[in-house]
């Protein structure tokens, strides 16, 4: 899809000003047929990769009908295609200002918040979308991803199962369920979900990425590497497949290649908690405690209840002599009821003198 930016600032600014003045509080009783036609044309052009033509059609739809949420949503999708995240977010907001029950606008805001690491904002927006349309499979799938990131795994399983009940051939949901069942130790359920995902979408990179995760969990490094490489061949921009491959490279002793792969992950997802954690752990293993501290703090900023990262941060802080900060992290571990809290690096009250 082309990403060359050809801005139409005057038209967009005028429409945005009109929407703000009116507040988009109430939709007129009917959509102009001409506006609906232009919006449908924009959706078709966007699906075919004609971003500039799609933008023109959506702008024209708004000239016919300035409070048309689908057209604002279309402009948000145009901006996303151009990697203009600020404009995309603003257009999605305008869509839901025009119609509070516009599920797709809430879902798109939730998806962007998830990508930005704003898990609370993502969950709120996605639940609003699902309150309007409980059968919105993509919104429910994204909600499951939020719950996984927040370590609410049982809730995530429930949402994935509901997603699949409504969309049995949703390969990403099947693959994510397979990975989650694997994490929970349900090997048979994981294998069954993965087989279904591969049958539905054998050329979907995300499905092969989950196959890599499951192989890595079994200790099959060769199988994991093969699956991750297949995933990246099918979907080169998948940061999770690249992260999984980096973990395999570390296990093989290929630290330099792993470091490069993790750097690529963070260029795509600056708030990727796992990548920051692994980089921090690598620094700590090499005796570079001062370099480990900012990476581990970044991991915790992205995922505050990341017990392993907080434990490693405690070790790094002790190594650089910052015992007060290390004690603070120990208290946080205990407050989170983390199993790592009762270790030699984080002694309980009875061990103190």
C-alpha positions in Angstrom: 0.0 0.0 0.0 1.5 3.4 -1.0 2.6 5.6 2.0 3.5 8.8 0.2 1.9 11.7 2.0 -0.1 14.1 -0.2 -1.7 16.4 2.4 -4.9 18.3 1.9 -4.6 20.5 5.0 -7.1 23.2 4.0 -10.0 20.8 3.4 -9.2 18.7 6.5 -8.8 21.7 8.7 -12.1 23.2 7.6 -13.9 20.0 8.2 -12.3 19.6 11.6 -13.2 23.1 12.6 -16.8 22.6 11.5 -17.0 19.3 13.5 -15.7 21.1 16.6 -18.1 24.0 16.3 -21.0 21.7 15.9 -19.7 19.3 18.6 -20.7 16.4 16.4 -23.3 15.9 19.2 -26.2 14.8 17.0 -26.4 13.0 13.7 -28.8 14.4 11.2 -31.7 12.1 10.6 -30.3 10.5 7.4 -27.1 10.2 5.5 -27.0 11.9 2.1 -27.0 9.3 -0.7 -24.1 11.2 -2.3 -22.2 11.1 1.0 -22.8 7.3 1.3 -21.7 6.7 -2.2 -18.4 8.7 -1.7 -17.7 6.9 1.5 -18.2 3.5 -0.1 -16.0 4.5 -2.9 -13.3 5.6 -0.4 -13.5 2.2 1.4 -13.1 0.4 -1.9 -10.1 2.5 -3.0 -8.5 2.1 0.3 -8.9 -1.7 0.2 -7.3 -1.7 -3.2 -4.3 0.4 -1.9 -5.2 3.7 -3.6 -4.7 5.8 -0.5 -4.8 9.2 -2.2 -8.0 8.5 -4.1 -9.5 7.1 -0.9 -8.7 10.3 1.0 -10.3 12.4 -1.7 -13.5 10.3 -1.6 -13.7 10.5 2.2 -13.2 14.3 2.2 -15.9 14.6 -0.4 -18.2 12.5 1.7 -17.7 14.9 4.6 -18.4 17.9 2.4 -21.8 16.3 1.7 -22.4 15.3 5.3 -20.0 16.9 7.8 -21.0 14.6 10.7 -20.4 11.2 8.9 -18.5 8.9 11.4 -17.6 6.3 8.7 -15.9 9.0 6.6 -13.8 10.3 9.6 -13.0 6.7 10.3 -11.9 6.2 6.7 -9.6 9.3 7.0 -8.1 7.7 10.1 -7.4 4.5 8.2 -5.8 6.6 5.4 -3.6 8.3 8.0 -2.6 4.9 9.5 -1.6 3.7 6.0 0.7 6.7 5.8 2.1 6.0 9.3 0.7 9.3 10.6 -0.5 8.1 14.0 -1.4 11.5 15.4 -3.8 12.3 12.6 -5.2 8.8 12.6 -6.0 9.0 16.3 -7.6 12.4 15.9 -9.8 11.2 13.0 -11.0 8.1 15.0 -11.8 10.5 17.9 -13.8 12.7 15.6 -15.7 9.6 14.4 -16.8 8.7 17.9 -17.6 12.4 18.7 -20.0 12.3 15.8 -21.6 9.1 16.9 -20.9 7.8 20.4 -22.1 4.3 19.4 -19.8 4.0 16.4 -18.1 0.7 17.4 -15.4 0.7 14.7 -14.1 4.1 15.9 -13.8 2.9 19.5 -12.1 -0.3 18.3 -9.6 1.6 16.2 -8.8 3.8 19.1 -8.3 0.7 21.3 -6.0 -0.9 18.7 -3.9 2.2 18.6 -3.7 2.5 22.4 -2.7 -1.2 22.5 0.1 -0.5 20.0 1.2 2.5 22.1 1.3 0.4 25.3 -1.6 2.2 26.9 -3.3 -0.9 28.2 -5.9 0.9 30.3 -6.9 3.1 27.5 -7.0 0.2 25.1 -9.2 -1.9 27.4 -11.7 1.0 27.9 -12.0 1.7 24.2 -12.4 -1.9 23.2 -15.0 -2.6 25.9 -17.0 0.4 24.6 -16.8 -1.1 21.1 -18.1 -4.4 22.4 -20.8 -2.8 24.4 -22.2 -1.5 21.1 -21.5 -4.7 19.1 -20.7 -7.8 21.1 -20.1 -9.7 17.9 -17.2 -7.4 16.7 -14.6 -10.2 16.5 -11.6 -8.1 15.9 -12.3 -5.8 18.9 -12.8 -8.9 21.1 -9.5 -10.4 19.8 -7.7 -7.1 20.6 -9.3 -7.1 24.1 -7.8 -10.6 24.6 -4.4 -9.2 23.7 -4.8 -6.4 26.2 -5.7 -9.0 28.9 -2.7 -11.1 28.0 -0.4 -8.1 28.4 -2.0 -7.3 31.7 -1.4 -11.0 32.8 -5.2 -11.7 33.2 -4.8 -14.9 31.4 -8.0 -16.7 32.3 -10.0 -13.7 31.2 -8.0 -13.7 27.9 -8.8 -17.3 27.3 -12.5 -16.6 27.8 -12.4 -13.7 25.3 -10.5 -15.7 22.7 -13.0 -18.6 23.0 -15.9 -16.1 22.5 -14.1 -14.6 19.5 -13.7 -18.1 17.9 -17.3 -19.0 18.7 -18.4 -16.0 16.7 -15.7 -16.4 14.0 -14.6 -20.0 13.8 -12.1 -19.3 11.0 -10.4 -16.4 12.8 -6.8 -17.7 12.4 -5.2 -15.1 14.6 -7.5 -15.8 17.5 -6.9 -19.6 17.1 -3.2 -19.0 17.1 -3.3 -16.7 20.1 -5.4 -19.3 22.0 -2.9 -22.0 21.1 -0.1 -19.8 22.5 -2.0 -19.0 25.7 -3.0 -22.6 26.3 0.7 -23.5 25.9 1.6 -20.9 28.5 -1.0 -22.3 30.9 0.4 -25.8 30.5 -2.5 -27.2 28.4 -0.4 -28.9 25.8 -3.2 -30.9 24.1 -5.5 -27.8 23.9 -2.6 -25.8 22.5 -1.8 -28.3 19.8 -5.5 -28.6 18.8 -5.9 -24.8 18.4 -2.6 -24.6 16.5 -3.7 -27.3 14.1 -6.9 -25.5 13.4 -5.1 -22.2 12.8 -2.7 -23.8 10.4 -5.6 -25.5 8.5 -7.4 -22.2 8.2 -4.4 -20.0 7.4 -1.2 -22.0 6.4 0.5 -18.8 5.0 -0.3 -16.5 8.0 3.0 -15.4 9.6 1.4 -15.0 13.0 0.3 -18.6 13.1 3.9 -19.8 12.4 5.1 -17.4 15.1 2.9 -19.1 17.6 4.2 -22.5 16.4 7.7 -21.1 17.2 6.6 -20.0 20.7 5.2 -23.5 21.4 8.3 -25.2 20.1 10.5 -22.9 22.2 8.4 -23.8 25.2 9.1 -27.5 24.6 12.8 -26.8 24.3 12.9 -27.5 20.6 15.2 -24.6 19.6 15.7 -25.9 16.0 11.9 -26.2 15.4 11.3 -22.8 17.0 14.0 -21.1 14.8 12.5 -22.7 11.7 9.0 -21.5 12.7 10.1 -18.0 13.5 12.0 -17.7 10.2 9.0 -18.9 8.3 6.9 -16.4 10.2 9.2 -13.6 9.2 9.4 -14.7 5.6 5.6 -14.4 5.5 5.3 -11.3 7.6 8.7 -9.5 7.8 7.4 -6.7 10.1 6.2 -9.0 12.9 8.1 -7.8 16.0 6.9 -10.8 18.1 8.4 -13.3 15.7 11.6 -11.4 15.7 11.6 -11.2 19.4 11.1 -15.0 19.6 13.9 -15.6 17.2 16.2 -13.3 19.4 15.4 -15.5 22.4 16.4 -18.6 20.4 19.6 -16.9 19.3 20.5 -16.2 23.0 19.8 -19.8 23.9 22.2 -20.8 21.1 24.9 -18.5 22.4 24.6 -16.0 19.4 24.4 -12.9 21.6 25.5 -10.4 18.9 22.8 -11.5 16.5 20.2 -11.5 19.3 21.2 -8.0 20.2 20.6 -6.8 16.7 17.3 -8.6 16.5 16.2 -7.0 19.8 17.2 -3.6 18.5 15.0 -4.1 15.5 12.1 -5.1 17.7 12.5 -1.9 19.7 12.7 0.3 16.6 9.2 -1.0 15.7 7.8 -1.2 19.3 9.8 1.1 21.6 7.7 -0.1 24.6 8.2 -3.8 24.0 8.6 -5.0 27.6 10.1 -8.4 26.6 12.8 -6.9 24.4 13.9 -4.4 27.1 13.9 -7.2 29.7 16.1 -9.5 27.6 18.5 -6.6 26.7 18.7 -5.7 30.4 19.3 -9.3 31.4 22.1 -9.6 28.7 23.8 -6.6 30.1 23.6 -8.0 33.6 25.0 -11.3 32.5 28.0 -9.5 31.0 28.6 -7.6 34.2 27.2 -4.3 32.8 24.8 -3.6 35.6 24.7 0.2 35.0 23.6 -0.5 31.4 21.0 -3.0 32.6 19.2 -0.6 34.9 17.5 1.6 32.2 16.5 -1.4 30.1 14.9 -3.1 33.0 13.2 0.2 34.1 11.8 0.5 30.5 10.5 -3.1 30.7 8.7 -2.2 34.0 7.3 1.1 32.5 5.7 -1.0 29.8 4.5 -3.8 32.1 4.5 -2.7 35.8 3.8 -6.2 37.2 6.7 -7.8 35.3 8.1 -9.7 38.3 11.2 -11.1 36.5 12.2 -7.7 35.3 11.8 -6.2 38.8 13.9 -9.0 40.3 16.6 -8.5 37.7 16.4 -4.7 38.4 17.0 -5.5 42.1 20.1 -7.4 41.2 21.4 -4.6 38.9 20.8 -1.9 41.6 22.6 -4.0 44.2 25.5 -4.5 41.8 25.9 -0.7 41.3 25.7 -0.1 45.0 22.2 1.6 45.1 20.9 -0.4 48.0 18.1 2.0 48.8 16.6 1.7 45.3 17.1 -2.1 45.5 15.2 -2.2 48.8 12.3 -0.2 47.2 12.1 -2.7 44.3 12.1 -5.6 46.9 9.1 -4.0 48.6 7.3 -3.7 45.3 8.0 -7.4 44.6 6.4 -8.3 47.9 3.5 -6.0 47.4 2.8 -7.7 44.1 3.0 -11.1 45.9 5.7 -12.1 43.4 7.3 -15.6 44.0 10.7 -14.1 43.4 10.5 -11.9 46.5 11.9 -14.5 48.9 15.3 -14.9 47.2 18.7 -14.1 48.4 18.7 -10.9 46.3 15.5 -9.7 48.1 15.8 -11.1 51.7 12.8 -11.2 54.0 12.8 -9.3 57.3 14.2 -12.3 59.2 17.4 -12.2 57.1 18.1 -8.5 57.8 20.6 -7.3 60.4 
